[in-house]
Amino acid sequence: MNRPLKVMLVAAEASGDALGAGLAKALKRRLGNELTLVGVGGPRMAAEGIVSPFDIADLSIHGWLEGLKAYGLVKQRVADTAALADRERPDAVILIDSWGFTIRVAKAVRALMPDVPLIKYVGPQVWASRPGRAKTLAAAVDHLLALYAFDAPWFEREGLPTTVVGSQALHVDMSGADPAAFRAARGIAPDAPLLLVLPGSRPSEIRLMTPVYAETIGRLKALHPDLEIAAVVAGTVAADVRERLNAMPDKVHLVEEDDKYAAMKAASVALATSGTVSTELALAGAPMIIAYRFQPLSYAIMRPFFTGKYATLFNHAADEEIAPEYIQNDATSDKLVAAVERLLEDPEARAEQARRQTAALDLMGREGRDPSEIAADAVLDVIEGRGR
């Protein structure tokens, strides 16, 4: 080897930035000075030495209509990313999550560098919608790093070699999270009911979900004056969430990223926007209600393509609705208040839901090696197999 191995990582939103940082660390543990990292990412990847040519915050897009509105920006960022690859000439390109952006980057990089190995880290959730994306991905990349065993068959049927690495969310270390200290620091009594709200990580989620949650909180506080409310303000949407919640008449304890897991452990009930956070809440033992809204026109376009029964991963793994889901027109304050009320008033129901959530995590592969370590091994195997 006459120069360090050069690996390019591409992430377009906060969850992918976290995965990219974990993979970068694992690769550095293996190769040390014999590794150069380049790419596109956020603050976590930057902390690992990956200097992004642009801010990825504007690429956190969800929904077809939102994607159309941002098309010009996405097209430019795809071109910028492909140009970076062409300039740096990496030995492999890892495209992390963010289907709409990374599939375009894959095609652009392939056109410029036909022989570079392209590895997708997190496949699209074809079990939930648009299964044809499995064939599209198989034609665009050389290898997939899948999070769950139930992902793999969809892509392997299309001829795409797949390594199941597991989800990082299943391996979060919560041993240092102290729920008693969390409550004490905020003047929340040990026996006070605590509702934790997690409004989302994308601007569109905050815009669509925060008003519903605000109305739900207000009604719950009227029913339960002793109810304490906390909300997570983290990632690229932190400032927006903080501004919206500070404007509410009811007091909300704002939770920064560092205290997120302690808040989850401290919560009596959680109200969460669908996403990876549901897995983290289940790990913390917090019974939860899941809600989600799309922009109405986007939902009307996308609805015929939804094929899965559940939006929440552990519900899908268990093939039953353990955590109640309220999607689009069902995500109303009437239904959310009733669902939260049921859990607040029934300690046995809370304990039973938490137990079933934990059992479902076992079906998702909670045991095993750290996913970043498995992913790093797979990346190096792919590079070696391409004859560097």
Backbone hydrogen bonds in HBPLUS format (Angstrom, degrees):
<---DONOR---> <-ACCEPTOR-->    atom                        ^
c    i                          cat <-CA-CA->   ^        H-A-AA   ^      H-
h    n   atom  resd res      DA  || num        DHA   H-A  angle D-A-AA Bond
n    s   type  num  typ     dist DA aas  dist angle  dist       angle   num
A0005-LEU N   A0034-GLU O   2.88 MM  29  6.00 149.8  1.97 140.0 132.5     1
A0036-THR N   A0005-LEU O   2.68 MM  31  6.02 152.6  1.75 162.5 164.4     2
A0091-ASP N   A0006-LYS O   2.65 MM  85  5.40 163.9  1.67 149.2 154.3     3
A0007-VAL N   A0036-THR O   2.93 MM  29  6.36 157.7  1.98 169.4 175.2     4
A0038-VAL N   A0007-VAL O   3.07 MM  31  6.38 159.1  2.12 151.3 154.5     5
A0008-MET N   A0092-ALA O   2.99 MM  84  6.26 172.7  2.00 160.3 162.6     6
A0094-ILE N   A0008-MET O   2.72 MM  86  6.11 166.7  1.74 166.0 170.4     7
A0009-LEU N   A0038-VAL O   2.96 MM  29  6.47 155.2  2.02 153.7 153.9     8
A0040-VAL N   A0009-LEU O   2.89 MM  31  6.35 147.5  2.00 150.3 161.0     9
A0010-VAL N   A0094-ILE O   2.83 MM  84  6.10 148.9  1.93 169.3 179.0    10
A0096-ILE N   A0010-VAL O   2.85 MM  86  5.87 171.5  1.86 170.2 172.1    11
A0011-ALA N   A0040-VAL O   2.85 MM  29  5.84 154.2  1.92 136.5 145.2    12
A0017-ASP N   A0013-GLU O   2.87 MM   4  6.08 148.7  1.97 153.8 164.0    13
A0018-ALA N   A0014-ALA O   3.07 MM   4  6.37 150.7  2.15 149.2 155.4    14
A0019-LEU N   A0015-SER O   3.15 MM   4  6.47 158.0  2.20 144.3 150.0    15
A0020-GLY N   A0016-GLY O   2.81 MM   4  5.97 159.7  1.85 149.6 155.7    16
A0021-ALA N   A0017-ASP O   2.97 MM   4  6.14 153.1  2.04 143.2 150.0    17
A0022-GLY N   A0018-ALA O   3.09 MM   4  6.32 158.9  2.13 146.9 152.1    18
A0023-LEU N   A0019-LEU O   2.98 MM   4  6.23 159.4  2.02 151.6 157.0    19
A0024-ALA N   A0020-GLY O   2.86 MM   4  6.01 156.7  1.91 146.6 153.7    20
A0025-LYS N   A0021-ALA O   2.99 MM   4  6.21 159.7  2.03 149.0 153.6    21
A0026-ALA N   A0022-GLY O   3.11 MM   4  6.34 160.7  2.15 145.2 150.3    22
A0027-LEU N   A0023-LEU O   2.92 MM   4  6.15 157.8  1.97 152.9 158.7    23
A0028-LYS N   A0024-ALA O   2.93 MM   4  6.14 156.5  1.99 148.9 155.6    24
A0029-ARG N   A0025-LYS O   2.94 MM   4  6.21 146.4  2.05 147.0 156.3    25
A0030-ARG N   A0026-ALA O   3.31 MM   4  6.58 140.9  2.48 137.0 146.0    26
A0030-ARG N   A0027-LEU O   3.13 MM   3  5.22 127.6  2.42  95.5 108.8    27
A0031-LEU N   A0027-LEU O   2.96 MM   4  6.17 159.1  2.00 153.9 159.7    28
A0032-GLY N   A0028-LYS O   2.81 MM   4  4.84 151.5  1.89 127.7 135.3    29
A0034-GLU N   A0031-LEU O   2.87 MM   3  5.13 156.8  1.92 138.7 135.9    30
A0046-ALA N   A0042-GLY O   2.98 MM   4  6.16 150.6  2.07 149.8 159.2    31
A0047-ALA N   A0043-PRO O   2.99 MM   4  6.20 142.9  2.13 140.1 148.5    32
A0048-GLU N   A0045-MET O   2.95 MM   3  5.09 142.5  2.09  99.9 111.5    33
A0050-ILE N   A0045-MET O   3.12 MM   5  5.53 163.3  2.15 140.6 137.4    34
A0049-GLY N   A0046-ALA O   2.92 MM   3  5.06 160.5  1.96 110.4 113.4    35
A0059-LEU N   A0056-ILE O   2.88 MM   3  5.40 160.4  1.92 120.4 127.1    36
A0060-SER N   A0057-ALA O   3.37 MM   3  5.86 168.3  2.38 116.3 117.3    37
A0061-ILE N   A0059-LEU O   2.91 MM   2  5.54 121.0  2.27 112.3  95.3    38
A0067-GLY N   A0063-GLY O   2.96 MM   4  6.13 149.7  2.05 142.7 151.8    39
A0068-LEU N   A0064-TRP O   2.91 MM   4  6.23 149.6  2.00 148.7 156.5    40
A0069-LYS N   A0065-LEU O   3.02 MM   4  6.33 158.7  2.06 151.6 156.8    41
A0070-ALA N   A0066-GLU O   3.09 MM   4  6.32 144.3  2.22 142.1 151.5    42
A0071-TYR N   A0068-LEU O   3.20 MM   3  5.01 165.5  2.23 104.0 106.9    43
A0074-VAL N   A0070-ALA O   2.92 MM   4  6.12 170.2  1.93 165.4 168.7    44
A0075-LYS N   A0071-TYR O   2.85 MM   4  5.99 164.2  1.87 154.4 158.7    45
A0076-GLN N   A0072-GLY O   3.10 MM   4  6.33 154.5  2.17 143.3 149.7    46
A0077-ARG N   A0073-LEU O   2.91 MM   4  6.19 159.7  1.95 154.2 160.0    47
A0078-VAL N   A0074-VAL O   2.84 MM   4  6.06 151.3  1.92 153.1 161.1    48
A0079-ALA N   A0075-LYS O   3.10 MM   4  6.33 159.5  2.15 143.0 148.2    49
A0080-ASP N   A0076-GLN O   2.86 MM   4  6.17 152.8  1.93 146.7 155.0    50
A0081-THR N   A0077-ARG O   2.93 MM   4  6.06 154.3  1.99 143.1 149.4    51
A0082-ALA N   A0078-VAL O   2.90 MM   4  6.14 164.1  1.93 154.6 158.8    52
A0083-ALA N   A0079-ALA O   2.91 MM   4  6.04 153.3  1.98 144.3 152.1    53
A0084-LEU N   A0080-ASP O   3.03 MM   4  6.27 147.4  2.14 139.5 147.9    54
A0085-ALA N   A0081-THR O   3.04 MM   4  6.40 156.9  2.09 148.7 154.4    55
A0086-ASP N   A0082-ALA O   2.90 MM   4  6.17 158.7  1.95 149.6 155.7    56
A0087-ARG N   A0083-ALA O   2.92 MM   4  6.08 147.9  2.02 144.2 152.7    57
A0088-GLU N   A0084-LEU O   2.87 MM   4  6.00 159.6  1.92 152.5 157.8    58
A0089-ARG N   A0085-ALA O   2.82 MM   4  5.60 150.2  1.90 148.5 154.7    59
A0093-VAL N   A0117-PRO O   2.98 MM  24  6.39 160.9  2.02 165.9 172.2    60
A0119-ILE N   A0093-VAL O   2.90 MM  26  6.18 170.3  1.91 167.0 168.4    61
A0095-LEU N   A0119-ILE O   2.80 MM  24  6.13 162.7  1.83 160.6 166.7    62
A0121-TYR N   A0095-LEU O   2.80 MM  26  5.85 168.1  1.82 143.7 147.2    63
A0097-ASP N   A0121-TYR O   2.79 MM  24  6.04 162.7  1.82 156.8 162.4    64
A0102-THR N   A0098-SER O   2.93 MM   4  5.93 173.4  1.93 174.2 172.1    65
A0103-ILE N   A0099-TRP O   2.99 MM   4  5.80 162.6  2.02 155.2 157.9    66
A0105-VAL N   A0101-PHE O   3.05 MM   4  6.38 152.5  2.12 146.6 155.2    67
A0106-ALA N   A0102-THR O   2.84 MM   4  6.01 156.7  1.89 146.3 152.3    68
A0107-LYS N   A0103-ILE O   3.21 MM   4  6.43 160.2  2.26 140.3 144.1    69
A0108-ALA N   A0104-ARG O   2.99 MM   4  6.22 157.6  2.04 147.4 154.0    70
A0109-VAL N   A0105-VAL O   2.82 MM   4  5.97 165.8  1.84 159.3 162.4    71
A0110-ARG N   A0106-ALA O   2.94 MM   4  6.02 158.3  1.98 146.2 152.9    72
A0111-ALA N   A0107-LYS O   3.12 MM   4  6.28 149.5  2.22 139.8 147.0    73
A0112-LEU N   A0108-ALA O   3.30 MM   4  6.58 144.3  2.43 138.7 147.3    74
A0112-LEU N   A0109-VAL O   3.08 MM   3  5.14 122.9  2.42  96.6 111.0    75
A0113-MET N   A0109-VAL O   2.71 MM   4  5.77 155.7  1.76 158.7 166.5    76
A0116-VAL N   A0113-MET O   3.31 MM   3  5.79 159.8  2.35 116.5 121.7    77
A0142-ASP N   A0118-LEU O   2.79 MM  24  5.37 159.6  1.83 144.7 151.8    78
A0120-LYS N   A0143-HIS O   2.91 MM  23  6.33 161.8  1.95 163.7 161.8    79
A0145-LEU N   A0120-LYS O   2.74 MM  25  6.08 161.2  1.77 166.2 169.8    80
A0122-VAL N   A0145-LEU O   2.88 MM  23  5.85 158.3  1.92 155.2 162.1    81
A0126-VAL N   A0124-PRO O   2.78 MM   2  5.57 130.9  2.02 111.6  95.8    82
A0128-ALA N   A0125-GLN O   2.96 MM   3  5.55 154.8  2.03 113.3 121.2    83
A0129-SER N   A0125-GLN O   3.22 MM   4  6.62 152.0  2.30 147.8 156.1    84
A0307-THR N   A0128-ALA O   2.48 MM 179  5.05 149.1  1.57 130.9 141.1    85
A0308-GLY N   A0128-ALA O   2.82 MM 180  3.84 158.1  1.87 116.4 113.3    86
A0130-ARG N   A0305-PHE O   3.08 MM 175  5.36 144.0  2.22 138.6 144.9    87
A0133-ARG N   A0130-ARG O   3.08 MM   3  6.02 172.9  2.09 127.9 130.0    88
A0134-ALA N   A0131-PRO O   3.09 MM   3  5.93 164.6  2.12 122.6 126.2    89
A0136-THR N   A0132-GLY O   3.31 MM   4  6.66 159.1  2.36 145.2 151.2    90
A0137-LEU N   A0133-ARG O   2.88 MM   4  6.04 160.5  1.92 149.1 153.2    91
A0138-ALA N   A0134-ALA O   3.03 MM   4  6.20 158.9  2.07 144.9 151.0    92
A0139-ALA N   A0135-LYS O   3.15 MM   4  6.36 141.8  2.31 143.3 152.0    93
A0140-ALA N   A0137-LEU O   2.93 MM   3  5.04 144.3  2.06 103.1 114.3    94
A0141-VAL N   A0137-LEU O   3.07 MM   4  6.16 151.0  2.16 168.9 170.0    95
A0144-LEU N   A0161-PRO O   2.96 MM  17  6.35 152.2  2.04 153.1 161.7    96
A0163-THR N   A0144-LEU O   2.85 MM  19  6.26 162.9  1.88 165.4 170.0    97
A0146-ALA N   A0163-THR O   2.83 MM  17  6.00 145.6  1.95 142.1 152.5    98
A0165-VAL N   A0146-ALA O   2.81 MM  19  5.99 160.1  1.85 169.4 170.8    99
A0151-ASP N   A0148-TYR O   2.98 MM   3  5.42 155.3  2.04 110.7 118.7   100
A0154-TRP N   A0151-ASP O   3.21 MM   3  6.04 135.9  2.42 125.1 134.1   101
A0155-PHE N   A0152-ALA O   2.99 MM   3  5.60 132.6  2.22 118.3 129.4   102
A0156-GLU N   A0152-ALA O   2.95 MM   4  6.05 168.1  1.96 163.8 167.3   103
A0157-ARG N   A0153-PRO O   3.09 MM   4  5.92 152.9  2.17 140.2 145.0   104
A0158-GLU N   A0155-PHE O   2.97 MM   3  5.22 139.4  2.14 102.0 113.8   105
A0160-LEU N   A0155-PHE O   3.17 MM   5  5.54 165.0  2.19 142.1 138.6   106
A0159-GLY N   A0156-GLU O   2.95 MM   3  4.93 161.5  1.99 106.3 110.7   107
A0170-LEU N   A0167-SER O   3.02 MM   3  5.47 149.8  2.11 109.4 117.7   108
A0171-HIS N   A0168-GLN O   2.94 MM   3  5.20 157.6  1.99 109.7 117.1   109
A0177-ALA N   A0174-MET O   3.03 MM   3  5.28 161.7  2.06 111.7 117.6   110
A0182-PHE N   A0178-ASP O   3.01 MM   4  6.24 152.8  2.08 149.2 157.6   111
A0183-ARG N   A0179-PRO O   3.03 MM   4  6.28 161.7  2.06 149.5 152.6   112
A0184-ALA N   A0180-ALA O   2.92 MM   4  6.13 166.1  1.94 150.4 154.9   113
A0185-ALA N   A0181-ALA O   2.93 MM   4  5.97 161.3  1.96 149.6 153.7   114
A0186-ARG N   A0183-ARG O   3.09 MM   3  5.39 142.5  2.24 104.5 115.3   115
A0188-ILE N   A0183-ARG O   2.86 MM   5  4.71 164.6  1.88 145.7 141.9   116
A0187-GLY N   A0184-ALA O   3.19 MM   3  5.08 166.5  2.20 104.0 108.0   117
A0192-ALA N   A0189-ALA O   3.10 MM   3  5.14 164.2  2.12 109.2 114.2   118
A0228-GLU N   A0193-PRO O   2.91 MM  35  6.14 178.7  1.91 161.9 161.6   119
A0268-SER N   A0194-LEU O   2.81 MM  74  5.10 155.2  1.87 138.3 146.8   120
A0269-VAL N   A0194-LEU O   3.31 MM  75  6.67 158.4  2.36 154.6 156.6   121
A0195-LEU N   A0228-GLU O   2.88 MM  33  6.24 166.6  1.89 165.0 163.5   122
A0230-ALA N   A0195-LEU O   2.95 MM  35  6.28 160.6  1.98 160.9 161.7   123
A0196-LEU N   A0269-VAL O   2.97 MM  73  6.41 161.7  2.01 153.6 158.6   124
A0271-LEU N   A0196-LEU O   2.81 MM  75  6.18 158.8  1.85 159.8 163.7   125
A0197-VAL N   A0230-ALA O   2.76 MM  33  6.15 162.8  1.79 152.1 157.2   126
A0232-VAL N   A0197-VAL O   3.08 MM  35  6.60 151.1  2.17 163.7 172.6   127
A0198-LEU N   A0271-LEU O   2.93 MM  73  6.32 159.9  1.97 154.7 157.6   128
A0273-THR N   A0198-LEU O   2.95 MM  75  6.19 158.6  2.00 174.3 169.1   129
A0205-GLU N   A0202-ARG O   3.05 MM   3  5.21 120.6  2.42 101.3 116.1   130
A0206-ILE N   A0202-ARG O   3.08 MM   4  6.44 160.1  2.12 158.1 163.4   131
A0207-ARG N   A0203-PRO O   2.98 MM   4  6.19 162.9  2.01 151.5 156.3   132
A0208-LEU N   A0204-SER O   3.01 MM   4  6.11 157.5  2.07 145.5 150.9   133
A0209-MET N   A0205-GLU O   2.78 MM   4  5.64 159.8  1.82 150.8 156.9   134
A0210-THR N   A0206-ILE O   3.12 MM   4  5.38 156.7  2.17 131.0 137.9   135
A0212-VAL N   A0209-MET O   3.05 MM   3  5.33 118.1  2.45 106.0 121.0   136
A0213-TYR N   A0209-MET O   2.96 MM   4  6.24 164.1  1.99 161.2 166.3   137
A0214-ALA N   A0210-THR O   2.80 MM   4  5.94 157.8  1.85 154.7 161.1   138
A0215-GLU N   A0211-PRO O   3.11 MM   4  6.28 161.0  2.15 144.8 148.6   139
A0216-THR N   A0212-VAL O   2.97 MM   4  6.17 157.3  2.02 146.1 153.3   140
A0217-ILE N   A0213-TYR O   2.79 MM   4  6.00 160.8  1.83 154.1 158.6   141
A0218-GLY N   A0214-ALA O   3.04 MM   4  6.24 164.2  2.06 147.3 151.5   142
A0219-ARG N   A0215-GLU O   3.09 MM   4  6.31 159.8  2.13 149.3 153.9   143
A0220-LEU N   A0216-THR O   2.96 MM   4  6.14 158.7  2.00 150.5 156.9   144
A0221-LYS N   A0217-ILE O   2.86 MM   4  6.04 158.7  1.90 155.3 160.9   145
A0222-ALA N   A0218-GLY O   3.16 MM   4  6.36 145.9  2.28 138.4 147.0   146
A0223-LEU N   A0219-ARG O   3.17 MM   4  6.45 144.2  2.31 140.1 149.2   147
A0223-LEU N   A0220-LEU O   3.13 MM   3  5.07 121.4  2.49  92.4 107.0   148
A0224-HIS N   A0220-LEU O   2.73 MM   4  5.90 146.4  1.84 148.4 159.2   149
A0227-LEU N   A0224-HIS O   2.87 MM   3  5.35 166.8  1.88 123.5 127.1   150
A0253-HIS N   A0229-ILE O   2.84 MM  24  6.17 173.4  1.85 150.0 148.4   151
A0231-ALA N   A0253-HIS O   2.90 MM  22  6.28 153.3  1.98 159.8 161.3   152
A0255-VAL N   A0231-ALA O   2.77 MM  24  5.73 158.9  1.81 161.1 158.1   153
A0233-VAL N   A0255-VAL O   2.85 MM  22  5.81 170.4  1.86 155.8 156.0   154
A0238-ALA N   A0235-GLY O   3.32 MM   3  5.58 168.6  2.33 114.1 115.3   155
A0241-VAL N   A0237-VAL O   3.01 MM   4  6.24 167.6  2.02 163.9 167.7   156
A0242-ARG N   A0238-ALA O   2.90 MM   4  6.04 165.8  1.92 155.0 159.3   157
A0243-GLU N   A0239-ALA O   3.05 MM   4  6.19 161.3  2.08 145.9 150.7   158
A0244-ARG N   A0240-ASP O   3.08 MM   4  6.29 162.7  2.11 150.8 155.2   159
A0245-LEU N   A0241-VAL O   2.94 MM   4  6.11 168.0  1.95 158.1 161.2   160
A0246-ASN N   A0242-ARG O   2.93 MM   4  5.95 155.0  1.99 148.3 155.1   161
A0247-ALA N   A0244-ARG O   3.28 MM   3  5.39 140.3  2.44  96.2 107.0   162
A0248-MET N   A0245-LEU O   3.12 MM   3  5.34 161.6  2.16 107.1 112.8   163
A0259-ASP N   A0256-GLU O   3.02 MM   3  5.63 145.8  2.14 116.8 126.0   164
A0260-LYS N   A0257-GLU O   3.17 MM   3  5.18 167.4  2.19 109.1 112.6   165
A0263-ALA N   A0259-ASP O   2.99 MM   4  6.20 155.5  2.05 154.6 161.9   166
A0264-MET N   A0260-LYS O   2.98 MM   4  6.31 151.1  2.06 145.5 153.6   167
A0265-LYS N   A0261-TYR O   3.01 MM   4  6.27 157.9  2.06 147.0 152.1   168
A0266-ALA N   A0262-ALA O   2.92 MM   4  6.08 141.7  2.06 140.9 152.0   169
A0267-ALA N   A0263-ALA O   3.00 MM   4  6.04 130.4  2.26 144.3 155.4   170
A0270-ALA N   A0287-PRO O   2.96 MM  17  6.29 149.9  2.05 150.1 157.9   171
A0289-ILE N   A0270-ALA O   2.86 MM  19  6.27 145.7  1.98 149.3 159.7   172
A0272-ALA N   A0289-ILE O   2.93 MM  17  6.27 169.0  1.94 172.5 174.4   173
A0291-ALA N   A0272-ALA O   2.94 MM  19  6.22 154.7  2.01 153.8 158.0   174
A0274-SER N   A0291-ALA O   3.15 MM  17  6.01 149.4  2.25 145.8 151.4   175
A0278-SER N   A0275-GLY O   3.06 MM   3  5.97 162.3  2.09 125.4 129.1   176
A0279-THR N   A0276-THR O   2.94 MM   3  5.60 135.5  2.14 118.3 128.3   177
A0281-LEU N   A0277-VAL O   2.89 MM   4  6.13 158.9  1.94 153.3 158.7   178
A0282-ALA N   A0278-SER O   3.06 MM   4  6.23 155.1  2.12 140.8 147.4   179
A0283-LEU N   A0279-THR O   2.98 MM   4  6.28 155.1  2.05 147.3 154.0   180
A0284-ALA N   A0280-GLU O   3.02 MM   4  6.30 144.7  2.15 143.2 152.8   181
A0284-ALA N   A0281-LEU O   3.10 MM   3  5.01 120.0  2.47  91.6 106.7   182
A0286-ALA N   A0281-LEU O   3.01 MM   5  5.35 167.6  2.02 153.8 150.3   183
A0285-GLY N   A0282-ALA O   3.03 MM   3  5.03 151.0  2.12 100.1 109.3   184
A0290-ILE N   A0324-PRO O   2.90 MM  34  6.08 173.5  1.90 174.6 173.3   185
A0326-TYR N   A0290-ILE O   2.83 MM  36  6.14 145.4  1.95 142.1 153.4   186
A0292-TYR N   A0326-TYR O   3.03 MM  34  6.54 143.1  2.17 154.7 153.0   187
A0328-GLN N   A0292-TYR O   2.64 MM  36  5.91 153.5  1.70 157.8 166.6   188
A0298-SER N   A0295-GLN O   2.95 MM   3  5.31 113.4  2.40 111.4 127.9   189
A0299-TYR N   A0295-GLN O   2.93 MM   4  6.18 158.3  1.98 158.9 166.0   190
A0300-ALA N   A0296-PRO O   2.97 MM   4  6.22 158.0  2.02 149.7 155.5   191
A0301-ILE N   A0297-LEU O   3.05 MM   4  6.31 151.4  2.13 147.1 154.2   192
A0302-MET N   A0298-SER O   2.85 MM   4  6.04 157.9  1.90 150.9 157.7   193
A0303-ARG N   A0299-TYR O   2.75 MM   4  5.56 154.2  1.81 155.3 159.0   194
A0305-PHE N   A0302-MET O   2.84 MM   3  5.55 153.1  1.91 127.9 136.4   195
A0306-PHE N   A0303-ARG O   3.13 MM   3  5.48 165.3  2.15 115.5 120.0   196
A0315-ASN N   A0312-THR O   3.12 MM   3  5.29 122.7  2.46 100.6 115.4   197
A0316-HIS N   A0312-THR O   2.96 MM   4  6.29 154.8  2.03 153.6 161.5   198
A0317-ALA N   A0313-LEU O   2.86 MM   4  6.18 159.9  1.90 153.6 159.1   199
A0318-ALA N   A0314-PHE O   3.06 MM   4  6.08 154.2  2.13 138.0 144.1   200
A0319-ASP N   A0315-ASN O   2.79 MM   4  5.70 119.0  2.16 135.7 152.3   201
A0320-GLU N   A0315-ASN O   3.16 MM   5  5.36 150.9  2.25 143.9 149.8   202
A0319-ASP N   A0316-HIS O   3.14 MM   3  4.83 136.6  2.34  91.1 103.6   203
A0322-ILE N   A0320-GLU O   3.01 MM   2  5.83 121.1  2.36 111.1  94.6   204
A0330-ASP N   A0327-ILE O   3.07 MM   3  5.27 163.4  2.10 129.7 125.9   205
A0331-ALA N   A0328-GLN O   2.98 MM   3  5.34 154.8  2.04 111.9 120.0   206
A0332-THR N   A0330-ASP O   2.87 MM   2  5.58 134.0  2.08 106.3  92.2   207
A0336-LEU N   A0332-THR O   2.96 MM   4  6.16 162.6  1.99 155.7 161.4   208
A0337-VAL N   A0333-SER O   2.83 MM   4  5.74 163.2  1.86 147.5 152.1   209
A0338-ALA N   A0334-ASP O   3.21 MM   4  6.36 163.1  2.24 141.9 146.6   210
A0339-ALA N   A0335-LYS O   2.99 MM   4  6.14 156.0  2.05 143.7 150.3   211
A0340-VAL N   A0336-LEU O   2.92 MM   4  6.05 167.5  1.94 154.0 157.1   212
A0341-GLU N   A0337-VAL O   2.84 MM   4  5.87 162.4  1.87 150.5 156.5   213
A0342-ARG N   A0338-ALA O   3.05 MM   4  6.21 156.1  2.11 143.6 148.7   214
A0344-LEU N   A0340-VAL O   2.85 MM   4  6.10 164.4  1.87 159.4 164.7   215
A0345-GLU N   A0341-GLU O   2.97 MM   4  6.02 156.7  2.03 155.0 159.3   216
A0346-ASP N   A0343-LEU O   3.27 MM   3  5.24 153.7  2.35 100.4 108.1   217
A0349-ALA N   A0346-ASP O   3.04 MM   3  5.30 121.2  2.40 104.4 118.7   218
A0350-ARG N   A0346-ASP O   3.10 MM   4  6.49 154.6  2.17 153.3 161.0   219
A0351-ALA N   A0347-PRO O   3.00 MM   4  6.24 163.0  2.03 148.6 152.6   220
A0352-GLU N   A0348-GLU O   2.92 MM   4  6.07 158.1  1.97 147.3 153.5   221
A0353-GLN N   A0349-ALA O   2.96 MM   4  6.09 162.0  1.99 147.0 151.8   222
A0354-ALA N   A0350-ARG O   3.01 MM   4  6.18 163.0  2.03 150.3 155.3   223
A0355-ARG N   A0351-ALA O   2.98 MM   4  6.18 153.1  2.06 143.4 150.8   224
A0356-ARG N   A0352-GLU O   3.00 MM   4  6.26 161.2  2.04 150.9 155.3   225
A0357-GLN N   A0353-GLN O   2.88 MM   4  6.08 154.0  1.94 151.0 158.6   226
A0358-THR N   A0354-ALA O   3.06 MM   4  6.27 159.9  2.10 147.0 151.5   227
A0359-ALA N   A0355-ARG O   3.06 MM   4  6.36 156.1  2.11 147.4 153.8   228
A0360-ALA N   A0356-ARG O   3.02 MM   4  6.24 150.0  2.11 144.3 151.8   229
A0361-LEU N   A0357-GLN O   3.10 MM   4  6.47 143.0  2.25 145.4 155.3   230
A0361-LEU N   A0358-THR O   3.16 MM   3  5.16 124.3  2.49  94.6 108.5   231
A0362-ASP N   A0359-ALA O   3.20 MM   3  5.33 128.4  2.48  96.6 109.1   232
A0363-LEU N   A0360-ALA O   3.03 MM   3  5.12 124.5  2.35  97.2 111.3   233
A0364-MET N   A0361-LEU O   3.00 MM   3  4.99 135.6  2.21  95.8 108.8   234
A0365-GLY N   A0362-ASP O   3.21 MM   3  5.32 161.6  2.24 103.4 109.0   235
A0373-GLU N   A0370-ASP O   3.01 MM   3  5.45 129.2  2.28 110.5 123.2   236
A0374-ILE N   A0370-ASP O   3.26 MM   4  6.67 158.4  2.31 153.5 159.5   237
A0375-ALA N   A0371-PRO O   2.83 MM   4  6.02 161.8  1.87 152.8 158.6   238
A0376-ALA N   A0372-SER O   2.92 MM   4  6.05 154.9  1.98 141.1 147.5   239
A0377-ASP N   A0373-GLU O   3.10 MM   4  6.37 161.3  2.13 148.1 152.3   240
A0378-ALA N   A0374-ILE O   3.02 MM   4  6.29 158.5  2.07 149.0 155.0   241
A0379-VAL N   A0375-ALA O   2.91 MM   4  6.16 157.8  1.96 152.4 158.3   242
A0380-LEU N   A0376-ALA O   3.08 MM   4  6.32 166.9  2.10 152.9 155.6   243
A0381-ASP N   A0377-ASP O   2.95 MM   4  6.15 149.5  2.04 145.3 154.4   244
A0382-VAL N   A0378-ALA O   2.93 MM   4  6.18 156.4  1.98 150.3 155.9   245
A0383-ILE N   A0379-VAL O   3.01 MM   4  6.31 163.9  2.04 152.4 156.5   246
A0384-GLU N   A0380-LEU O   2.90 MM   4  6.02 163.6  1.92 146.5 151.4   247
A0385-GLY N   A0381-ASP O   2.85 MM   4  5.96 152.3  1.92 144.1 152.2   248
A0386-ARG N   A0382-VAL O   3.10 MM   4  6.37 125.9  2.41 138.7 151.8   249
A0386-ARG N   A0383-ILE O   3.09 MM   3  5.23 140.8  2.25  98.9 110.2   250
A0387-GLY N   A0384-GLU O   2.98 MM   3  5.34 156.9  2.04 110.6 115.1   251
